[in-house]
Amino acid sequence: MNIVKGYIEETWSSGAEVDARGIMSPMLNGWFFAEPQNVDCRLIRLKTYTAWAWHARSCAPAQCISDRRFAIFHQRLLEANQELGQAKTLCHSDPLLYEAAEPIIRGLNGDPTLCLTMEEALVGLRQTKDPLCYGAHTGALQYHCAKWHGSHEKMFDYVKSITGQLPEGHPLWVLVPMAHYERGLQPPRGHWQRSEVKTEIMDAFKHAFPSSGNMQQGTVKLVVQSQERACRSYFAYCFIMCQQYDSARSQIRVLGKRPHSRPWHFIGKYKYYAGMLGFDTEGGPEDEMAATSAPMAEASLVADELVAGNAAGPAGDIGGVAAATIHVEPLTDEPVAVPTVEAKLIPEIV
């Protein structure tokens, strides 16, 4: 479903301003008119319509978005909400319905006069065939975080309410590092130095990967592989911020040159961290992500982050410990083969 959505998104204009007269997808419109009762068509159309609205807004901070973009964003969200209502009549028990609903609710500020509330969506999700739907709950975390419609306390309370239901190895253990990632973006600084934060992240990692080996391959669905990459990527990021560098290396070694797009957002950031932890990010004759001797890697990484501070975005606030106090040892890890495809921003297919 998301592969189709991603293909359609590539056809949209990416200019500085959005065209209010643009068409979401002639292909989906044609499919809809031919088969208005097709559930797959409805769900793909709903998710794509929602992405169409957020495309108009862009991912820039609110203060950097023009009034015109906001107006188009709001109008498209209302249209997406109409799609949601129509899809709900056909597939109210499908968890993907509530996964698609969250960005609409978030964008319309959870206004009950315009759309479902987040509470109503979560009640509906609990009545579906997959109440622990990955995309629905990672989306709900966004709604509950401080930068949207919640707070740090509400976000962590929500995470605890979900992780308390999870079995070992479930991909939704990613909610723990995701929440700490979101918390680390906000002041006050010093979040990553707290011992209870480091303990909570490590405990969640042990639940997420009770037998931490290589990435699942073979007959495992792509969506499962993508969820695992997201989970390992978030844990790797948190380990770096907590200065648990050996744990971070273990995850980067598994991810190789194919990280998930989040929380790195662009491959240069991932390569920077991997390089500072002693990995050859350019690859050799066999295109390996090989660990190399880098006796000052950890000290340099901490020093760079201390200088950057919060101005570096998510990379800021690594700890506040002077670089000279970091105990550094040369890396002696064995080379690990990775796919030959050069890493780039990885589209989410979860």
C-alpha positions as CSV (number, residue, x, y, z in Angstrom):
1,M,0.0,0.0,0.0
2,N,2.7,2.5,1.0
3,I,4.7,1.5,-2.1
4,V,1.8,2.7,-4.3
5,K,1.5,5.8,-2.2
6,G,5.2,6.5,-2.5
7,Y,5.0,6.1,-6.3
8,I,2.2,8.6,-6.4
9,E,4.0,11.1,-4.2
10,E,6.9,11.2,-6.6
11,T,4.6,12.8,-9.2
12,W,3.8,15.8,-6.9
13,S,5.5,19.1,-7.3
14,S,8.2,19.9,-4.8
15,G,8.5,23.6,-5.4
16,A,8.7,26.4,-2.8
17,E,5.0,26.9,-3.1
18,V,2.3,24.4,-3.7
19,D,-0.3,24.5,-6.5
20,A,-3.8,24.7,-5.0
21,R,-5.2,23.4,-8.4
22,G,-3.1,20.3,-8.3
23,I,-4.7,16.8,-8.5
24,M,-3.9,14.2,-5.9
25,S,-3.8,11.3,-8.3
26,P,-5.7,10.8,-11.6
27,M,-4.9,7.1,-11.3
28,L,-6.5,6.7,-7.9
29,N,-9.4,8.8,-9.0
30,G,-10.0,6.5,-12.0
31,W,-9.8,3.4,-9.8
32,F,-12.2,4.9,-7.3
33,F,-14.8,5.7,-9.9
34,A,-14.5,2.2,-11.4
35,E,-14.7,0.4,-8.1
36,P,-16.2,2.7,-5.4
37,Q,-16.7,-0.3,-3.0
38,N,-13.1,-1.6,-3.3
39,V,-11.7,-1.5,0.3
40,D,-8.0,-1.5,-0.9
41,C,-8.7,1.4,-3.2
42,R,-10.4,3.3,-0.3
43,L,-7.5,2.7,2.1
44,I,-4.8,3.7,-0.4
45,R,-6.8,6.7,-1.4
46,L,-7.3,7.7,2.2
47,K,-3.6,7.4,3.1
48,T,-2.6,9.2,-0.2
49,Y,-5.1,12.0,0.4
50,T,-3.6,12.5,3.9
51,A,-0.1,12.6,2.5
52,W,-1.3,15.1,-0.2
53,A,-2.5,17.4,2.6
54,W,0.8,17.2,4.5
55,H,2.7,17.7,1.3
56,A,1.0,21.1,1.0
57,R,2.1,22.0,4.6
58,S,5.7,20.7,4.1
59,C,7.9,19.5,7.0
60,A,9.1,23.0,7.9
61,P,8.5,24.5,11.3
62,A,5.1,26.3,11.6
63,Q,6.7,29.7,11.7
64,C,8.3,29.1,8.3
65,I,5.2,28.1,6.4
66,S,3.2,30.7,4.4
67,D,-0.5,31.4,5.1
68,R,-1.3,30.2,1.7
69,R,0.3,26.8,2.4
70,F,-1.6,26.5,5.6
71,A,-4.9,27.3,3.9
72,I,-4.3,24.6,1.3
73,F,-3.2,22.2,4.0
74,H,-6.4,22.8,6.0
75,Q,-8.6,22.4,2.9
76,R,-6.9,19.1,1.9
77,L,-7.2,17.8,5.4
78,L,-10.9,18.4,5.4
79,E,-11.1,16.5,2.1
80,A,-9.0,13.7,3.6
81,N,-11.4,13.6,6.5
82,Q,-14.3,13.1,4.1
83,E,-12.4,10.2,2.7
84,L,-11.9,8.8,6.2
85,G,-15.7,9.0,6.9
86,Q,-16.5,7.2,3.6
87,A,-13.8,4.5,4.1
88,K,-15.0,3.9,7.7
89,T,-18.4,2.8,6.3
90,L,-16.6,0.0,4.3
91,C,-13.8,-1.1,6.6
92,H,-14.4,0.1,10.2
93,S,-12.6,-2.9,11.6
94,D,-9.4,-2.4,9.6
95,P,-6.6,-1.0,11.7
96,L,-5.1,0.8,8.7
97,L,-8.1,3.1,8.9
98,Y,-7.0,4.4,12.3
99,E,-3.4,4.6,11.2
100,A,-4.4,6.9,8.4
101,A,-6.7,8.9,10.7
102,E,-3.9,10.1,13.1
103,P,-2.3,12.6,10.7
104,I,-5.7,14.0,9.9
105,I,-6.6,14.4,13.6
106,R,-3.1,15.9,14.4
107,G,-3.4,18.4,11.5
108,L,-7.0,19.4,12.5
109,N,-5.9,19.8,16.1
110,G,-8.2,17.0,17.3
111,D,-11.2,19.4,16.8
112,P,-14.3,17.3,17.5
113,T,-16.4,19.5,15.3
114,L,-14.2,18.6,12.3
115,C,-12.9,15.1,12.8
116,L,-12.5,12.1,15.2
117,T,-10.7,12.8,18.4
118,M,-7.6,10.9,19.2
119,E,-9.4,9.1,22.0
120,E,-12.2,8.0,19.6
121,A,-9.6,6.7,17.1
122,L,-7.8,4.7,19.8
123,V,-11.1,3.2,20.9
124,G,-11.9,2.2,17.3
125,L,-8.4,0.7,17.0
126,R,-8.9,-1.5,20.0
127,Q,-11.9,-3.0,18.3
128,T,-10.0,-4.0,15.1
129,K,-8.3,-7.3,14.2
130,D,-4.9,-5.7,15.1
131,P,-5.2,-3.5,18.2
132,L,-1.4,-3.3,18.3
133,C,-1.1,-1.9,14.8
134,Y,2.5,-0.5,14.4
135,G,1.7,2.5,12.3
136,A,-1.4,3.5,14.4
137,H,0.6,3.6,17.7
138,T,3.8,5.2,16.3
139,G,1.5,7.9,14.9
140,A,-0.4,8.3,18.2
141,L,2.9,8.9,19.9
142,Q,3.4,11.9,17.6
143,Y,0.0,13.2,18.6
144,H,0.8,12.9,22.3
145,C,4.3,14.5,22.2
146,A,4.9,18.1,23.4
147,K,5.5,19.6,20.0
148,W,2.0,18.7,18.9
149,H,-1.0,18.2,21.2
150,G,0.4,16.6,24.3
151,S,3.3,16.9,26.8
152,H,6.3,14.8,27.8
153,E,4.2,13.3,30.6
154,K,1.3,12.4,28.3
155,M,3.7,10.9,25.7
156,F,5.5,8.7,28.2
157,D,2.2,7.7,29.9
158,Y,1.0,6.6,26.5
159,V,4.1,4.6,25.7
160,K,3.8,2.8,29.1
161,S,0.2,2.0,28.4
162,I,1.2,0.2,25.1
163,T,4.5,-1.4,26.1
164,G,2.7,-2.9,29.1
165,Q,0.8,-5.1,26.6
166,L,3.7,-6.1,24.4
167,P,5.3,-9.6,24.1
168,E,9.0,-10.0,23.7
169,G,10.3,-9.1,20.3
170,H,7.3,-7.0,19.2
171,P,8.2,-4.1,16.9
172,L,6.3,-1.5,19.0
173,W,9.1,-1.6,21.6
174,V,10.4,1.2,19.3
175,L,8.0,3.5,21.1
176,V,10.5,3.8,24.0
177,P,13.4,5.1,22.0
178,M,11.0,7.2,19.8
179,A,9.7,8.9,22.9
180,H,13.2,9.6,24.2
181,Y,14.2,10.9,20.8
182,E,11.2,13.4,20.9
183,R,12.0,14.3,24.5
184,G,15.6,15.0,23.6
185,L,14.6,17.5,21.0
186,Q,13.1,19.8,23.7
187,P,14.6,21.8,26.5
188,P,15.8,21.6,29.2
189,R,19.1,19.9,28.2
190,G,20.6,17.0,30.0
191,H,18.0,14.4,29.3
192,W,20.5,11.9,27.9
193,Q,22.7,12.0,31.0
194,R,20.1,10.7,33.4
195,S,20.8,7.2,34.6
196,E,17.1,6.2,34.5
197,V,16.9,7.2,30.9
198,K,19.8,5.0,30.0
199,T,18.3,2.1,32.0
200,E,14.9,2.4,30.4
201,I,16.3,2.5,26.9
202,M,18.5,-0.5,27.5
203,D,15.7,-2.5,29.1
204,A,13.4,-1.8,26.2
205,F,16.1,-2.9,23.8
206,K,16.4,-6.2,25.5
207,H,12.6,-6.7,25.2
208,A,12.7,-5.7,21.5
209,F,15.6,-8.0,20.6
210,P,15.7,-10.8,23.2
211,S,18.1,-12.7,20.8
212,S,19.9,-9.8,19.1
213,G,21.3,-11.1,15.9
214,N,21.3,-10.1,12.2
215,M,18.4,-8.5,10.4
216,Q,15.5,-10.8,9.5
217,Q,15.8,-11.7,5.8
218,G,14.5,-14.3,3.4
219,T,10.7,-14.9,3.5
220,V,10.1,-12.1,6.1
221,K,7.8,-9.5,4.7
222,L,9.4,-6.2,3.7
223,V,7.1,-4.4,6.1
224,V,8.6,-6.4,9.0
225,Q,12.1,-5.7,7.8
226,S,11.3,-2.0,7.6
227,Q,9.9,-2.0,11.2
228,E,13.0,-3.8,12.4
229,R,15.3,-1.2,10.7
230,A,13.3,1.6,12.3
231,C,13.5,0.0,15.7
232,R,17.3,-0.6,15.5
233,S,17.8,2.9,14.1
234,Y,16.1,4.6,17.0
235,F,17.9,2.4,19.5
236,A,21.2,3.2,17.8
237,Y,20.5,6.9,17.9
238,C,19.6,6.8,21.6
239,F,22.7,4.7,22.5
240,I,24.8,7.3,20.8
241,M,23.1,10.2,22.7
242,C,23.5,8.2,26.0
243,Q,27.2,7.6,25.2
244,Q,26.7,3.9,25.1
245,Y,28.9,3.5,22.1
246,D,29.5,-0.2,22.1
247,S,25.7,-0.8,22.0
248,A,25.4,1.8,19.2
249,R,28.1,0.1,17.2
250,S,26.4,-3.3,17.5
251,Q,23.3,-1.8,15.9
252,I,25.1,0.2,13.2
253,R,26.9,-3.0,12.3
254,V,23.6,-4.8,11.8
255,L,22.0,-1.8,9.9
256,G,25.1,-1.4,7.6
257,K,24.4,1.0,4.8
258,R,20.7,0.6,4.9
259,P,19.3,2.5,7.9
260,H,15.7,3.5,8.2
261,S,15.1,7.1,7.3
262,R,14.2,8.0,10.9
263,P,15.6,9.3,13.1
264,W,18.5,10.2,10.8
265,H,16.3,11.9,8.2
266,F,19.3,12.2,5.8
267,I,22.1,9.7,5.1
268,G,24.8,12.2,5.8
269,K,23.9,12.4,9.4
270,Y,23.9,8.6,9.8
271,K,27.3,8.4,8.0
272,Y,28.6,11.1,10.3
273,Y,27.8,9.1,13.4
274,A,28.9,5.8,11.9
275,G,32.2,7.3,10.9
276,M,32.8,8.9,14.3
277,L,32.2,5.5,15.8
278,G,34.9,4.0,13.6
279,F,33.1,2.6,10.6
280,D,34.3,3.0,7.0
281,T,31.2,4.6,5.5
282,E,32.5,4.8,2.0
283,G,33.1,1.1,1.5
284,G,36.0,-0.7,-0.1
285,P,36.3,-3.0,-3.0
286,E,33.7,-5.3,-1.6
287,D,31.5,-2.4,-0.4
288,E,31.8,-3.2,3.3
289,M,30.8,-1.2,6.3
290,A,34.0,-2.2,8.0
291,A,35.1,-1.1,11.5
292,T,38.5,0.7,11.4
293,S,40.9,1.8,14.1
294,A,39.8,5.2,15.4
295,P,41.2,5.8,18.8
296,M,39.8,9.4,19.1
297,A,36.4,8.7,17.5
298,E,34.3,8.9,20.7
299,A,36.1,12.0,22.1
300,S,35.6,13.7,18.8
301,L,32.0,12.8,18.6
302,V,31.3,14.2,22.0
303,A,33.3,17.3,21.4
304,D,31.4,18.0,18.2
305,E,28.0,17.5,19.8
306,L,28.9,19.7,22.8
307,V,29.9,22.5,20.4
308,A,26.8,22.0,18.3
309,G,24.4,22.0,21.2
310,N,20.7,22.2,20.5
311,A,21.3,24.2,17.3
312,A,22.2,20.9,15.7
313,G,18.7,19.6,16.1
314,P,18.3,16.0,17.2
315,A,22.1,15.7,17.3
316,G,22.4,18.3,20.1
317,D,22.6,17.7,23.8
318,I,24.8,14.6,23.8
319,G,25.7,14.9,27.4
320,G,27.7,17.8,28.7
321,V,30.7,15.6,29.5
322,A,34.1,17.0,28.5
323,A,35.7,15.1,25.7
324,A,38.9,14.6,27.7
325,T,37.0,12.5,30.3
326,I,35.8,9.9,27.7
327,H,37.7,6.6,27.9
328,V,38.5,5.7,24.3
329,E,39.7,2.4,22.9
330,P,40.7,1.5,19.3
331,L,38.1,-0.4,17.4
332,T,38.9,-4.0,16.4
333,D,35.5,-5.1,15.1
334,E,35.6,-7.5,12.1
335,P,34.3,-6.3,8.8
336,V,30.6,-6.9,8.1
337,A,29.3,-7.3,4.6
338,V,26.3,-5.1,3.7
339,P,24.1,-4.7,0.6
340,T,25.8,-3.2,-2.4
341,V,23.1,-0.5,-2.9
342,E,24.4,2.8,-1.7
343,A,22.3,4.1,1.3
344,K,20.1,7.1,0.7
345,L,17.0,8.4,2.4
346,I,15.0,5.2,2.9
347,P,11.2,5.6,2.2
348,E,9.1,4.2,5.0
349,I,7.0,1.2,4.0
350,V,5.5,0.5,7.4
